Amino acid sequence: MLDQGQAEDISVIDLSGKSSIADYLVIASGRSGRHLNTLAERVVEALREKGIRPVPVEGMANAEWVLVDAGDVIVHLFRPEKRRFYNLEKMWGLDLPDLAEASA
């Protein structure tokens, strides 16, 4: 649905073995605050249609970075300059060392 809403640079990051906060991060950019809010509304509506409720959303008031928490999947929608600043792909996309191996 993000691609149908003309979201830009959509990335999916598998968090398996990296974090317990979610299984996946979806990251996409929008052209404006209004565009980000519309994308977030589409995501929330699609989740509700699948029976996922409640769907917490943060950041729509300032629409620089909107977060949709779908439980096992967290969707981050950014204005391009904020996305470059936070660079979540780099933070979560890197292979992290296995802590068990590092302590051995």
PEJOTA-V120842 format. One record per residue. N is the residue number from 1. RES is the residue in three letters. PHI is phi in degrees with one decimal (999 if undefined). PSI is psi in degrees with one decimal (* if undefined). Layout:
[[N/RES/PHI/PSI] [N/RES/PHI/PSI]]
//
This chain:
[[1/MET/999/-27.9] [2/LEU/-64.4/-40.4] [3/ASP/-67.5/-34.5] [4/GLN/-67.7/-27.8] [5/GLY/-86.8/9.6] [6/GLN/62.6/34.2] [7/ALA/-64.5/151.3] [8/GLU/-111.9/149.4] [9/ASP/50.3/57.1] [10/ILE/-75.7/127.7] [11/SER/-125.9/144.2] [12/VAL/-121.8/126.7] [13/ILE/-116.4/122.8] [14/ASP/-80.4/121.3] [15/LEU/-97.3/7.9] [16/SER/-53.6/125.6] [17/GLY/78.0/-2.3] [18/LYS/-108.2/-29.3] [19/SER/-160.3/153.8] [20/SER/-101.0/2.1] [21/ILE/-72.1/-29.3] [22/ALA/-166.7/168.0] [23/ASP/-88.5/-33.1] [24/TYR/-142.0/149.0] [25/LEU/-113.0/133.0] [26/VAL/-111.6/127.9] [27/ILE/-125.7/132.4] [28/ALA/-148.3/161.2] [29/SER/-112.9/151.9] [30/GLY/-126.8/160.2] [31/ARG/-79.8/-23.3] [32/SER/-154.4/170.6] [33/GLY/-59.7/-41.9] [34/ARG/-62.0/-40.6] [35/HIS/-64.0/-43.8] [36/LEU/-60.4/-45.0] [37/ASN/-63.1/-39.8] [38/THR/-65.0/-42.4] [39/LEU/-61.7/-44.3] [40/ALA/-61.5/-43.0] [41/GLU/-61.7/-39.3] [42/ARG/-64.3/-41.5] [43/VAL/-63.8/-47.1] [44/VAL/-60.7/-45.2] [45/GLU/-61.9/-43.3] [46/ALA/-63.2/-39.8] [47/LEU/-66.2/-42.1] [48/ARG/-63.9/-37.8] [49/GLU/-63.1/-27.6] [50/LYS/-86.9/1.3] [51/GLY/87.7/12.0] [52/ILE/-90.5/113.8] [53/ARG/-148.0/151.1] [54/PRO/-71.2/163.7] [55/VAL/-121.2/96.0] [56/PRO/-66.4/137.3] [57/VAL/-131.1/135.1] [58/GLU/-128.3/146.2] [59/GLY/97.3/2.1] [60/MET/-70.5/-24.2] [61/ALA/-62.9/-43.7] [62/ASN/-102.1/-18.1] [63/ALA/52.8/37.9] [64/GLU/-95.1/-34.9] [65/TRP/-150.2/116.1] [66/VAL/-112.1/132.1] [67/LEU/-115.6/128.8] [68/VAL/-115.3/119.7] [69/ASP/-99.5/103.1] [70/ALA/-101.3/24.5] [71/GLY/83.2/-97.5] [72/ASP/-74.5/-12.9] [73/VAL/-128.6/128.9] [74/ILE/-113.7/127.9] [75/VAL/-106.2/123.1] [76/HIS/-109.8/123.6] [77/LEU/-117.1/124.1] [78/PHE/-123.5/151.9] [79/ARG/-73.1/146.4] [80/PRO/-54.2/-40.4] [81/GLU/-67.8/-35.7] [82/LYS/-70.2/-37.5] [83/ARG/-62.7/-43.3] [84/ARG/-63.6/-39.3] [85/PHE/-64.2/-48.9] [86/TYR/-81.6/-29.5] [87/ASN/46.1/54.6] [88/LEU/-62.0/-30.0] [89/GLU/-59.1/-42.0] [90/LYS/-68.7/-44.2] [91/MET/-63.0/-45.2] [92/TRP/-97.5/-17.5] [93/GLY/-83.7/-16.7] [94/LEU/-72.7/147.1] [95/ASP/-72.9/121.9] [96/LEU/-91.2/144.5] [97/PRO/-66.4/145.8] [98/ASP/-71.1/119.7] [99/LEU/-61.1/-33.5] [100/ALA/-64.7/-41.7] [101/GLU/-70.3/-36.2] [102/ALA/-67.2/-31.1] [103/SER/-88.6/-6.4] [104/ALA/-80.4/*]]
//
